[in-house]
Amino acid sequence: MATIKDVAKLAKVSVGTVSKVISQDPTVKTVLRERVAAAIEELKYRPNHMARALRMNRLDVIGLVVPDITNPFFAQLAKCIEIEAAERHHTVTLANSHDDEETERRQLSTLIDRAPRGVIIVASSDNGKLEYSTDVPIVSVDRRFQNYPLISTNHAEGSAQLAKHLIDLGHKNIAYISGPLNTRVGRARKIGFEEYFARELEGVSDVSLSFYEGHFDYQSGEDIARRILSEYPDKRPTAIAAASDQIAIGVMRAARDLEIAIPDQLSVTGFDDINLASLVVPRLTTLRQPIAEIASAAVAAIMAESLVFEDVELRGDIVKRGST
């Protein structure tokens, strides 16, 4: 197996010059860089990135902790983060917390022990109390992790867009299925919808907005919707707004089983715009989160190695489809 000394000998340069070329040091002259690149290719040399990382006290790796990679939103987020990292010659190490704080603590500690360039985390809840003393940059996305900087969609404003859409369609009897209210995301989406509804329909008669707390998954949406739609058929809502696309798709399944036509008898909205939202029938009206922009901002923050910045809130946009 070729070594860095073999590359230096073949290219007729010093070991230090080879190291600078591998590190993409812009001070290396073009002619030397080309000679080293040719030698590396000829010898099939593979740099020992682990040894280099140990010397520099960091790895060219970004850690990512998400609550559940089977959630399509987090899968799309992880893909976008991986693409952004790859453009900066970094890889991503993924860990799942399974929406459990103790698992989250272990996963984060394990990643930090491996000296990554930084860690991006979607918190399992807002209740974490463990403080981390580390020089490894940490950025939270979507859900805030402790006091670390947060990059997210403006969830309340996004929910307000959905409330406006349903009100504009004439709906006054709406059920809202939230995500877990022990998360900032769950609370913000609920509050945004509720406040817009109350403000715009203040003083209007025959108005009803009911709330149900669920989880960000299909089964939760199906179970809650089945209860809403079957218990009081004569008083059932004309629209159900869901705090995530997974919840909304569960609602649509319950409506289909109960032979309630969407959107003729029931309008349904989601939040996130996962890939499946445009594949279900009818296609789901939802709030599209700017996932690529969130990923780009998070990776840029890690690479900057300076996390003294304000929280970043990005605007999502409603995507109107056939479910409303």
C-alpha positions as CSV (number, residue, x, y, z in Angstrom):
1,M,0.0,0.0,0.0
2,A,1.4,3.4,-1.0
3,T,2.3,5.9,1.6
4,I,2.5,9.7,1.6
5,K,6.3,9.4,1.3
6,D,5.9,7.3,-1.9
7,V,3.6,10.0,-3.3
8,A,6.2,12.7,-2.4
9,K,9.0,10.7,-4.0
10,L,7.2,10.1,-7.2
11,A,6.0,13.7,-7.5
12,K,9.5,15.0,-6.5
13,V,8.1,17.2,-3.8
14,S,8.2,17.2,0.0
15,V,5.8,15.3,2.2
16,G,4.6,18.7,3.5
17,T,3.6,19.7,0.0
18,V,1.6,16.5,-0.5
19,S,-0.1,17.1,2.8
20,K,-1.1,20.7,1.7
21,V,-2.5,19.4,-1.6
22,I,-4.6,16.8,0.2
23,S,-5.8,19.6,2.5
24,Q,-6.6,21.7,-0.5
25,D,-4.3,24.5,0.6
26,P,-4.7,27.3,-2.0
27,T,-1.0,28.4,-1.5
28,V,0.3,25.4,-3.4
29,K,1.4,26.2,-6.9
30,T,-0.7,24.7,-9.7
31,V,2.2,22.8,-11.3
32,L,3.0,21.2,-7.9
33,R,-0.6,20.4,-7.3
34,E,-0.9,18.7,-10.7
35,R,2.2,16.6,-10.1
36,V,1.0,15.5,-6.7
37,A,-2.5,14.7,-8.1
38,A,-1.0,12.6,-10.9
39,A,1.2,10.7,-8.4
40,I,-1.8,10.0,-6.1
41,E,-3.7,8.6,-9.0
42,E,-0.8,6.5,-10.3
43,L,-0.1,5.0,-6.9
44,K,-3.8,4.7,-5.9
45,Y,-2.9,6.4,-2.7
46,R,-5.7,6.9,-0.1
47,P,-5.0,9.5,2.6
48,N,-5.4,8.3,6.1
49,H,-8.1,10.8,7.1
50,M,-8.4,9.4,10.6
51,A,-4.7,10.0,11.4
52,R,-5.0,13.5,9.9
53,A,-8.1,14.1,12.0
54,L,-6.3,13.0,15.1
55,R,-3.4,15.4,14.4
56,M,-5.9,18.2,13.8
57,N,-8.1,17.1,16.7
58,R,-11.2,16.8,14.5
59,L,-12.8,14.6,11.9
60,D,-14.2,15.6,8.5
61,V,-17.5,14.3,9.8
62,I,-20.7,16.0,10.8
63,G,-22.9,14.2,13.3
64,L,-26.7,14.2,12.8
65,V,-29.2,13.2,15.5
66,V,-32.9,12.9,14.5
67,P,-35.9,11.6,16.5
68,D,-36.9,9.0,13.9
69,I,-35.4,8.4,10.4
70,T,-38.5,6.6,9.3
71,N,-40.3,9.9,9.4
72,P,-40.2,11.1,5.8
73,F,-39.5,14.7,6.8
74,F,-36.4,13.7,8.7
75,A,-35.3,11.4,5.9
76,Q,-35.5,14.2,3.4
77,L,-33.7,16.6,5.9
78,A,-30.9,14.0,6.4
79,K,-30.5,13.6,2.6
80,C,-30.2,17.4,2.1
81,I,-27.7,17.7,5.0
82,E,-25.6,14.8,3.5
83,I,-25.6,16.6,0.1
84,E,-24.5,19.9,1.7
85,A,-21.8,18.1,3.7
86,A,-20.5,16.2,0.7
87,E,-20.0,19.5,-1.2
88,R,-17.6,20.5,1.6
89,H,-15.8,17.1,1.5
90,H,-17.4,16.0,4.7
91,T,-19.5,12.9,5.5
92,V,-22.5,12.5,7.8
93,T,-22.8,10.1,10.7
94,L,-26.5,9.5,11.5
95,A,-28.1,8.6,14.8
96,N,-31.7,8.1,15.9
97,S,-33.0,9.1,19.3
98,H,-36.3,7.4,18.9
99,D,-38.0,10.4,20.5
100,D,-36.3,9.3,23.8
101,E,-34.3,11.8,25.8
102,E,-32.0,9.1,27.3
103,T,-31.2,7.6,23.9
104,E,-30.6,11.1,22.6
105,R,-28.1,11.8,25.4
106,R,-26.2,8.6,24.7
107,Q,-26.2,9.2,20.9
108,L,-25.0,12.8,21.2
109,S,-22.3,11.8,23.7
110,T,-21.0,9.1,21.4
111,L,-20.9,11.4,18.5
112,I,-19.1,14.1,20.5
113,D,-16.5,11.6,21.7
114,R,-15.6,10.9,18.1
115,A,-14.5,14.6,17.6
116,P,-16.7,15.5,14.6
117,R,-16.6,18.8,12.9
118,G,-19.9,19.5,14.5
119,V,-23.3,18.0,15.4
120,I,-26.7,18.9,14.0
121,I,-29.6,17.8,16.2
122,V,-33.4,17.7,16.0
123,A,-34.4,17.5,19.7
124,S,-36.7,14.7,20.9
125,S,-38.5,17.2,23.2
126,D,-38.0,20.6,24.9
127,N,-37.4,18.9,28.3
128,G,-33.7,18.0,28.0
129,K,-31.7,19.2,31.1
130,L,-28.3,17.7,30.4
131,E,-25.7,20.4,29.8
132,Y,-22.8,19.7,27.4
133,S,-19.3,21.0,28.0
134,T,-17.7,20.6,24.6
135,D,-15.8,22.5,22.0
136,V,-17.7,20.7,19.2
137,P,-20.2,23.1,17.5
138,I,-23.8,22.1,18.0
139,V,-26.7,23.4,15.9
140,S,-30.4,22.5,16.5
141,V,-32.8,22.4,13.5
142,D,-36.6,22.2,13.4
143,R,-36.8,21.6,17.2
144,R,-34.7,23.5,19.6
145,F,-32.1,21.5,21.6
146,Q,-31.4,23.2,24.9
147,N,-29.9,26.7,24.4
148,Y,-28.2,26.0,21.1
149,P,-28.9,28.1,18.0
150,L,-32.0,27.0,16.1
151,I,-32.6,26.9,12.4
152,S,-36.2,26.2,11.4
153,T,-39.3,27.1,9.5
154,N,-41.6,29.7,11.0
155,H,-44.1,27.1,12.2
156,A,-46.7,29.5,13.5
157,E,-46.7,31.6,10.4
158,G,-47.0,28.5,8.2
159,S,-50.0,27.2,10.2
160,A,-51.6,30.6,9.8
161,Q,-51.3,30.2,6.0
162,L,-53.2,27.0,6.3
163,A,-55.9,28.5,8.5
164,K,-56.3,31.3,6.0
165,H,-56.7,28.9,3.1
166,L,-59.4,26.9,4.9
167,I,-61.3,30.1,6.0
168,D,-61.1,31.5,2.5
169,L,-62.8,28.3,1.3
170,G,-65.6,29.0,3.7
171,H,-64.8,26.5,6.5
172,K,-66.0,27.5,9.9
173,N,-66.1,24.1,11.6
174,I,-62.6,22.8,11.8
175,A,-60.7,20.2,13.8
176,Y,-57.0,20.6,14.3
177,I,-54.8,17.6,15.2
178,S,-51.5,18.7,16.7
179,G,-48.3,17.0,17.2
180,P,-46.9,16.4,20.7
181,L,-47.3,19.6,22.7
182,N,-44.1,18.9,24.7
183,T,-42.3,20.1,21.5
184,R,-41.9,23.6,20.4
185,V,-42.9,22.6,16.9
186,G,-46.2,21.0,18.1
187,R,-47.0,24.1,20.2
188,A,-46.1,26.7,17.5
189,R,-48.1,25.1,14.8
190,K,-51.1,24.8,17.0
191,I,-50.9,28.4,18.3
192,G,-50.4,29.8,14.8
193,F,-53.5,28.1,13.5
194,E,-55.6,28.9,16.6
195,E,-54.6,32.6,16.7
196,Y,-55.3,33.2,13.0
197,F,-58.7,31.4,13.2
198,A,-59.8,33.4,16.3
199,R,-58.7,36.7,14.8
200,E,-60.3,36.3,11.4
201,L,-63.6,34.8,12.6
202,E,-64.1,36.9,15.8
203,G,-67.7,37.7,16.1
204,V,-68.8,35.3,13.4
205,S,-71.6,32.9,14.4
206,D,-71.6,29.1,14.2
207,V,-67.8,28.9,14.4
208,S,-66.1,25.9,15.9
209,L,-62.4,25.0,16.2
210,S,-61.6,21.8,18.2
211,F,-58.2,20.5,19.1
212,Y,-56.8,17.0,19.5
213,E,-53.2,16.1,20.4
214,G,-51.5,13.3,18.5
215,H,-48.1,12.2,17.4
216,F,-46.3,13.0,14.1
217,D,-47.3,9.7,12.5
218,Y,-49.8,8.1,10.3
219,Q,-51.5,5.9,12.9
220,S,-52.1,8.9,15.2
221,G,-53.9,10.7,12.4
222,E,-56.0,7.7,11.5
223,D,-57.1,6.9,15.0
224,I,-58.0,10.5,16.0
225,A,-59.8,11.2,12.7
226,R,-61.8,8.0,13.0
227,R,-63.0,9.1,16.4
228,I,-63.7,12.7,15.2
229,L,-65.6,11.6,12.1
230,S,-67.6,8.7,13.5
231,E,-68.7,9.9,17.0
232,Y,-71.0,12.7,15.9
233,P,-71.8,12.3,12.2
234,D,-74.2,15.2,12.2
235,K,-71.7,17.6,13.8
236,R,-68.5,16.5,12.2
237,P,-66.1,19.2,11.0
238,T,-65.9,20.2,7.3
239,A,-62.1,20.4,7.5
240,I,-59.3,18.7,9.5
241,A,-56.0,20.5,9.7
242,A,-53.1,18.3,10.6
243,A,-49.8,19.3,12.1
244,S,-47.8,17.0,9.8
245,D,-48.3,15.3,6.4
246,Q,-48.1,11.9,8.1
247,I,-51.0,12.8,10.4
248,A,-53.0,14.2,7.4
249,I,-52.5,11.0,5.4
250,G,-53.7,9.0,8.3
251,V,-56.8,11.3,8.4
252,M,-57.4,10.6,4.7
253,R,-57.2,6.9,5.2
254,A,-59.8,7.1,8.0
255,A,-62.1,9.2,5.8
256,R,-61.8,6.7,3.0
257,D,-62.7,3.8,5.3
258,L,-65.8,5.8,6.5
259,E,-66.7,6.6,2.9
260,I,-66.3,10.4,3.4
261,A,-65.3,12.0,0.2
262,I,-62.3,14.3,0.1
263,P,-62.5,17.2,-0.6
264,D,-66.3,17.2,-1.3
265,Q,-67.3,16.3,2.2
266,L,-64.1,17.0,4.1
267,S,-61.0,19.1,3.4
268,V,-57.7,18.0,4.8
269,T,-54.4,19.9,5.1
270,G,-50.9,18.8,6.2
271,F,-47.6,20.4,7.1
272,D,-44.1,19.6,5.7
273,D,-44.7,18.6,2.1
274,I,-43.0,15.2,2.3
275,N,-42.7,13.4,-1.1
276,L,-45.7,11.2,-0.4
277,A,-47.9,14.3,-0.1
278,S,-47.9,14.7,-3.9
279,L,-48.5,10.9,-4.5
280,V,-51.6,10.2,-2.3
281,V,-55.1,10.6,-3.9
282,P,-56.3,13.2,-3.8
283,R,-52.9,15.0,-3.6
284,L,-52.4,16.7,-0.2
285,T,-52.6,20.5,0.4
286,T,-49.8,21.3,2.7
287,L,-47.2,23.8,4.0
288,R,-43.9,23.2,2.2
289,Q,-40.9,23.5,4.6
290,P,-37.7,24.8,2.9
291,I,-35.8,21.7,3.8
292,A,-32.8,22.3,1.5
293,E,-32.4,25.8,2.8
294,I,-32.6,24.6,6.4
295,A,-29.9,22.0,5.7
296,S,-27.7,24.5,3.9
297,A,-27.9,27.0,6.8
298,A,-27.1,24.3,9.4
299,V,-24.1,22.9,7.6
300,A,-22.8,26.4,6.9
301,A,-23.1,27.2,10.6
302,I,-21.1,24.1,11.5
303,M,-18.4,24.8,9.0
304,A,-18.1,28.4,10.2
305,E,-17.1,27.1,13.6
306,S,-18.6,30.2,15.2
307,L,-22.1,29.7,16.6
308,V,-22.6,33.2,17.9
309,F,-25.6,34.0,15.7
310,E,-29.3,34.6,16.1
311,D,-31.9,31.9,15.5
312,V,-32.8,31.6,11.8
313,E,-36.5,31.3,10.9
314,L,-37.3,30.6,7.2
315,R,-40.7,31.0,5.6
316,G,-42.6,28.0,4.3
317,D,-45.1,28.3,1.5
318,I,-48.5,26.7,1.1
319,V,-48.9,24.1,-1.7
320,K,-52.6,23.9,-2.8
321,R,-53.6,20.5,-4.1
322,G,-56.7,18.4,-4.4
323,S,-57.5,17.6,-0.7
324,T,-59.1,21.0,-0.1
